[in-house]
């Protein structure tokens, strides 16, 4: 008969695994956004300069979304 402590350890490990999975997923999203921002800075510096100067992030977000969309379509094109 399994002990209560073993059951408690299994649930703790399962909770840690879920937390680790969420943390890795969030880190992956942050890395993709950071990479797209650096790419945008290198390929469209005027958009970045205007966004920083005016404080309006709409053009920047639009450009980032376009870059991510193009990258996703490029990856899906290979499949």
HELIX and SHEET records of a PDB file:
HELIX    1   1 UNK A    4  UNK A   43  1                                  40    
HELIX    2   2 UNK A   45  UNK A   54  1                                  10    
HELIX    3   3 UNK A   58  UNK A   78  1                                  21    
END                                                                             
